Amino acid sequence: MTKEMICILCPNGCNLVVYFDEKNPDGFKVENALCPKGKEYAQSEILDPRRTIATSVRVEDGEIPLVSVKIDRPIPKNKIFDVMREIKKLKLKAPIRSGTILISKVAGTEANVIATKTVERVK
């Protein structure tokens, strides 16, 4: 199988051409990679694509109506919607402290959802 992709791991943005056999994961060939990260990126994208999530959640009684949140590590790409469903269920009340874990091991992954901003309570 052949796949074209753009590597996003460094500023080069290489237009990779990847040749691989699904039955033999060691049989990867990557063309147009200007650095070793290109092959790593291609293998990861084909064998185990992962993503991070950053979004916001409503906050009651806060000085601002939303708090920014993110997951603390990449998750399998096929878990994105499961994680977002869990985040959507959050009901937060101010105060919220930056760095607070809001959901541990979200949607059965090893990732935690953490607040990335402090939101004080309205006095």
trRosetta pair geometry for C-beta under 8 A, 3 or more apart (Angstrom, degrees):
i j d omega theta_ij theta_ji phi_ij phi_ji
1 19 7.5 159 81 -153 44 50
1 20 5.9 -27 63 69 90 72
1 21 7.1 140 14 -100 81 34
1 22 6.4 46 2 -34 131 94
2 17 6.8 -10 -168 -176 102 89
2 18 7.0 151 -157 81 51 53
2 19 5.4 -18 -101 -99 77 70
3 17 7.8 161 83 -158 41 46
3 18 4.8 -18 63 62 88 104
3 20 7.5 -20 14 23 107 106
3 42 8.0 153 82 -154 112 100
3 46 6.8 159 42 -92 154 116
4 15 6.9 -4 -170 178 102 85
4 16 6.8 160 -155 87 51 58
4 17 5.6 -21 -101 -103 78 65
4 18 7.4 176 -86 17 26 78
5 16 5.2 -15 66 61 76 106
5 18 6.6 3 19 -4 105 121
5 41 7.9 -152 110 128 128 107
5 42 6.6 156 56 -110 129 81
5 45 6.2 155 -180 108 174 164
6 13 5.7 -5 -177 -173 109 79
6 14 7.0 163 -154 82 57 41
6 15 5.8 -28 -99 -101 76 55
6 16 7.0 163 -104 14 20 84
7 10 7.3 6 127 33 112 76
7 12 7.1 9 80 82 115 98
7 13 6.6 176 71 -146 70 26
7 14 4.5 16 29 52 118 92
7 16 5.5 84 -37 -29 97 121
7 33 6.7 79 -32 -118 154 87
7 37 6.8 125 179 112 136 93
7 38 4.8 -81 -72 -117 159 75
7 41 4.7 111 -133 76 96 158
7 42 7.3 -56 -86 -49 100 80
8 13 7.1 23 -100 -110 49 70
8 41 7.2 160 38 -149 62 143
9 37 4.3 -141 101 156 144 131
9 38 7.5 -152 40 -74 123 43
9 40 7.4 48 -53 79 170 106
9 41 5.0 -138 -22 -71 126 129
10 13 7.9 -124 86 -35 60 46
10 35 6.1 23 25 40 155 145
10 37 5.7 116 -17 59 113 152
12 34 4.8 -144 -161 49 160 135
12 35 6.7 160 4 1 150 108
14 32 5.4 159 179 133 105 89
14 33 5.3 102 131 -116 166 45
14 34 5.3 -169 -81 3 124 91
14 35 7.8 -160 -30 24 138 75
14 38 5.2 -28 63 -105 150 127
15 32 5.5 -48 80 143 67 153
16 30 5.7 -28 -159 -163 113 99
16 31 7.0 137 -159 70 58 53
16 32 5.5 -167 -108 73 40 105
16 33 5.9 29 -105 -67 101 84
16 38 5.6 168 -89 -171 122 107
16 41 7.5 -174 -29 87 159 112
16 42 5.5 -144 155 -78 156 120
17 30 7.4 147 75 -158 49 49
17 31 4.4 -13 59 57 100 107
17 32 5.8 85 9 9 85 119
18 28 6.8 -32 -163 -157 96 92
18 29 7.3 151 -157 80 48 52
18 30 5.3 -12 -105 -105 77 76
18 31 7.8 -157 -72 23 34 71
18 42 4.5 171 -95 -163 135 131
18 46 6.7 -156 137 -47 153 139
19 28 7.4 139 79 -160 58 43
19 29 4.3 -7 58 58 105 103
19 30 7.8 -157 26 -71 68 35
19 31 7.8 48 -6 -10 100 101
20 24 8.0 -159 -176 80 72 73
20 25 7.4 12 -169 -131 118 45
20 27 6.2 131 -147 93 59 82
20 28 5.0 -7 -98 -104 102 67
20 29 7.3 -172 -68 25 59 64
20 46 6.2 99 38 158 164 165
21 24 4.3 22 85 44 118 95
21 27 4.6 8 28 75 106 141
22 25 7.8 8 -160 -71 31 69
24 27 4.0 49 110 -5 112 122
25 28 7.2 0 175 -38 52 99
25 43 7.8 84 -179 -148 97 99
25 47 6.0 64 -140 -98 126 129
28 39 6.8 120 126 -159 131 96
28 42 6.8 144 -167 108 130 118
28 43 5.8 -46 -87 -86 168 95
28 46 7.9 162 -108 53 118 147
30 33 5.2 32 129 -20 117 127
30 38 5.7 168 145 127 140 101
30 39 4.5 -171 29 -100 148 75
30 42 4.9 170 -102 24 129 160
32 38 7.4 -151 97 -170 62 154
33 36 7.4 72 142 -110 129 15
33 37 7.5 -168 -168 70 115 54
33 38 2.5 -169 -132 76 116 154
33 39 5.8 -96 -9 -38 176 71
33 42 7.6 -96 -71 -17 130 125
34 38 6.9 113 32 -36 49 136
35 38 6.1 130 66 -14 59 94
36 39 6.3 -48 -169 31 56 105
36 40 6.7 52 141 -14 75 107
37 40 5.4 -60 -152 43 43 115
37 41 5.8 46 151 -26 75 106
38 41 5.7 -54 -146 35 27 111
38 42 6.4 26 157 -18 63 107
39 42 5.7 -54 -146 36 32 111
39 43 6.3 30 157 -17 66 106
40 43 6.0 -58 -150 38 28 108
40 44 6.3 26 155 -17 64 111
41 44 5.8 -60 -148 39 28 111
41 45 6.2 25 157 -18 66 110
42 45 5.9 -58 -145 38 27 109
42 46 6.3 12 162 -8 64 112
43 46 6.2 -68 -146 43 26 101
43 47 5.6 -8 172 10 68 120
44 47 6.7 -67 -123 52 19 89
44 48 5.9 -59 -154 67 59 81
44 49 6.8 102 143 -97 71 44
44 50 7.0 -60 174 17 109 95
45 49 5.2 37 -146 -94 46 94
46 49 7.6 82 -29 -51 11 92
48 76 7.0 -79 -169 -113 78 88
49 76 7.3 80 82 -159 61 60
49 77 4.1 -2 106 -18 105 134
50 74 3.7 74 148 150 121 123
50 75 6.2 162 -153 75 87 21
50 76 6.0 -57 -102 -96 73 31
50 77 6.3 -130 -98 -42 19 75
51 74 6.0 147 68 -150 12 91
51 75 6.5 -34 63 58 66 72
51 77 5.3 82 -8 -102 108 72
51 80 6.0 3 67 -81 134 116
52 70 6.8 13 168 -173 107 105
52 71 5.9 -159 -156 63 71 98
52 73 7.6 -129 -104 144 94 17
52 74 5.2 -72 -62 -94 76 67
52 75 7.6 115 -101 11 38 77
53 70 6.5 170 94 -150 57 60
53 71 5.0 58 48 1 90 112
53 75 7.4 -14 -9 24 106 120
53 80 6.6 149 -74 -139 121 83
53 83 6.0 177 3 114 159 136
53 84 6.9 -150 -147 -72 151 84
53 87 7.6 -143 131 -31 140 155
54 68 6.9 5 -177 -176 96 100
54 69 7.2 176 -151 92 54 46
54 70 4.2 -16 -102 -99 79 98
54 71 7.9 -119 -68 15 52 66
54 116 7.5 -8 -141 -2 104 153
55 68 7.6 175 99 -150 27 61
55 69 6.0 -17 68 63 70 89
55 70 7.7 142 18 -88 56 52
55 84 7.3 98 -29 -123 161 89
55 87 6.2 93 65 142 137 153
56 66 4.2 29 165 175 128 124
56 67 6.5 162 -156 78 80 33
56 68 5.2 -46 -97 -98 85 51
56 69 6.6 139 -114 14 30 81
57 66 6.6 144 69 -154 31 75
57 67 5.6 -23 60 59 85 85
57 69 5.5 31 -7 -9 110 131
57 87 6.5 -123 -80 175 113 89
57 90 4.8 -22 -149 85 142 132
57 92 5.7 86 123 1 120 129
57 102 7.5 166 21 179 164 168
58 65 6.3 -32 -140 165 75 83
58 66 6.0 -49 -99 -99 41 69
58 91 7.8 -18 80 -129 99 52
58 92 6.9 169 95 43 53 94
59 62 3.7 30 115 -15 122 145
59 64 7.2 56 53 88 127 64
59 65 6.3 170 50 -177 79 30
59 66 6.3 154 5 -115 94 14
59 67 5.1 78 -48 -20 128 101
59 92 4.8 -45 -110 97 71 111
59 93 7.1 125 -166 -123 71 15
59 94 5.3 72 165 -55 117 89
59 96 6.1 -101 -119 -10 134 132
59 119 5.1 25 147 113 175 161
60 91 7.5 15 -10 178 118 81
60 92 6.9 175 16 95 76 54
60 93 4.8 -30 65 -109 102 71
60 94 6.8 -140 86 2 49 80
61 93 5.8 26 38 -161 114 81
61 94 4.8 -136 95 40 81 102
61 121 5.4 -1 136 -146 104 85
61 122 5.5 -130 -175 29 63 96
62 65 6.5 154 69 -97 110 23
62 67 7.2 -132 -133 -50 168 98
62 92 8.0 22 -44 115 130 104
62 94 3.6 148 -87 -56 75 134
62 95 7.6 117 -112 -108 84 43
62 96 7.1 -16 -104 9 129 105
62 119 4.2 -4 -152 159 128 122
62 120 7.0 122 -153 75 70 37
62 121 6.6 -71 -105 -108 46 39
62 122 6.6 80 130 -27 8 89
63 94 7.1 138 -4 -140 66 162
63 119 6.2 -165 39 -168 84 74
63 120 4.9 31 -13 65 125 86
63 121 7.4 72 -34 106 82 7
63 122 5.6 149 -80 -76 56 72
64 67 7.7 125 86 -72 104 59
64 119 5.8 -110 49 -129 89 108
67 92 6.5 -64 23 97 131 162
67 96 5.0 -33 -95 83 162 156
67 115 5.4 -25 154 -140 130 106
67 116 7.8 151 164 46 83 61
67 117 5.4 -160 -154 66 76 101
67 119 4.8 -102 -84 -18 107 133
68 115 7.3 103 80 -164 55 60
68 116 4.6 -55 103 62 102 106
68 117 4.8 81 35 -6 95 116
69 87 6.7 179 91 -145 142 120
69 90 8.0 95 -31 27 166 170
69 102 6.3 -49 -128 22 134 146
69 113 5.5 21 171 179 126 96
69 114 6.5 165 -153 83 78 34
69 115 5.7 -48 -98 -101 80 44
69 116 6.2 165 -109 0 23 91
70 113 7.5 176 91 -148 23 60
70 114 6.4 -23 63 60 69 82
70 116 5.5 45 4 -44 103 131
71 74 7.8 112 101 -95 120 19
71 75 6.3 -27 133 -23 163 114
71 83 6.7 -24 -67 -172 140 145
71 106 6.8 -106 -112 37 112 138
71 109 8.0 6 -159 94 140 140
71 111 4.1 14 -174 173 117 133
71 112 6.9 147 -151 73 66 35
71 113 5.8 -43 -92 -93 67 59
71 114 7.6 115 -126 14 22 79
72 111 5.9 167 48 -154 70 76
72 112 5.0 9 14 55 123 86
72 113 8.0 -151 -13 -86 85 15
72 114 5.6 61 -57 -3 105 124
73 110 6.5 -28 69 98 139 97
73 111 5.0 -145 56 -100 83 87
74 111 7.7 -134 85 -79 12 128
75 79 4.8 -94 150 75 120 126
75 80 7.1 153 86 -74 117 57
75 83 6.1 124 61 -47 169 148
75 107 7.9 57 -159 71 153 118
75 109 4.7 -19 -126 -145 115 160
75 110 8.0 178 -103 46 82 69
75 111 5.1 -70 -67 -12 108 141
76 79 4.8 86 68 -2 86 108
76 109 7.3 -157 18 -110 85 117
77 80 6.2 -17 -171 -25 46 111
79 82 5.0 -60 -162 45 65 117
79 83 5.7 66 140 -26 88 103
79 107 5.8 150 -174 113 106 133
79 108 7.8 -132 -134 70 129 90
79 109 5.7 111 155 -63 162 126
80 83 5.9 -62 -151 37 28 109
80 84 6.3 24 156 -17 66 109
81 84 5.6 -52 -141 39 34 112
81 85 6.4 42 155 -25 64 100
82 85 5.8 -51 -153 29 30 113
82 86 6.8 27 151 -15 62 104
82 107 4.0 124 132 -155 106 142
82 108 7.6 -35 144 33 144 99
83 86 5.8 -57 -155 36 35 110
83 87 6.4 33 150 -18 68 106
83 106 5.2 70 -132 128 86 123
83 107 4.7 -109 -78 9 59 142
83 109 6.8 -16 -81 8 113 137
83 111 7.2 1 -119 76 136 133
83 113 7.8 156 -172 -69 99 112
84 87 5.5 -52 -143 38 35 112
84 88 6.2 43 154 -27 66 104
85 88 5.7 -53 -149 31 29 116
85 89 7.0 32 151 -24 60 102
85 107 7.4 99 57 -88 95 122
86 89 5.9 -54 -159 26 34 113
86 90 7.8 54 144 -40 59 87
86 103 6.0 124 146 -164 120 167
86 106 5.1 168 92 -162 152 98
86 107 5.1 -140 -17 -52 139 91
86 113 7.5 -166 111 -28 111 143
87 90 5.9 -29 -170 -8 45 116
87 103 7.1 -122 -88 8 62 146
87 106 7.3 21 -55 -151 81 145
87 113 5.9 169 -98 -120 96 153
90 102 6.1 15 -124 162 138 129
90 103 7.1 -105 -80 -43 111 115
90 113 7.7 -127 -64 116 141 151
92 96 5.8 15 176 -74 132 130
92 102 7.2 -43 -86 -134 119 127
94 119 5.1 -99 -112 119 106 99
94 120 6.3 54 -179 133 125 22
94 121 4.1 161 117 -88 107 63
94 122 7.0 89 69 -5 149 67
95 118 7.3 1 -176 -173 100 84
95 119 6.5 -178 -149 92 57 61
95 120 5.3 -14 -112 -133 106 40
95 121 4.8 -79 -52 -28 80 88
96 100 6.3 -127 -170 37 74 142
96 115 5.1 -170 161 -126 113 162
96 117 7.6 48 101 90 112 68
96 118 6.6 -178 94 -146 66 42
96 119 4.5 28 44 42 101 96
97 100 4.8 105 69 -38 82 114
97 115 6.7 123 86 77 39 139
97 118 5.4 -1 -133 -112 44 92
98 115 5.6 -125 -117 113 36 95
98 116 6.0 19 -141 -179 92 22
98 117 5.6 -23 -88 -140 100 5
98 118 4.6 -66 -20 -47 92 77
99 114 6.2 -19 -152 -177 27 122
99 115 6.7 -34 26 70 24 83
99 116 8.0 77 -54 -107 44 38
100 114 6.5 157 78 -153 39 74
100 115 4.7 19 50 23 90 117
101 104 5.7 44 157 -72 131 79
101 112 4.8 -43 -138 176 109 132
101 113 7.2 105 -163 72 61 52
101 114 5.5 -43 -99 -95 51 83
102 112 7.9 134 43 169 58 84
102 113 4.7 -59 64 102 99 100
102 114 6.5 161 4 -109 86 25
102 115 6.0 100 -41 -40 115 84
103 106 4.5 68 117 -85 122 98
103 112 6.6 175 88 -159 56 60
103 113 4.1 35 42 31 97 115
104 112 5.3 -19 -120 -114 49 100
105 108 6.8 11 156 -126 95 15
105 109 6.4 -176 -166 74 60 47
105 110 6.3 -28 -118 -124 82 27
105 111 7.2 112 -125 59 33 40
105 112 6.8 -12 -37 -80 38 70
106 109 5.9 -12 74 45 68 101
106 111 5.6 -45 39 89 100 89
106 112 6.7 130 -15 -127 96 26
106 113 5.2 73 -56 -27 141 101
115 118 7.6 91 135 -82 126 40
115 119 7.9 -110 -166 5 135 96
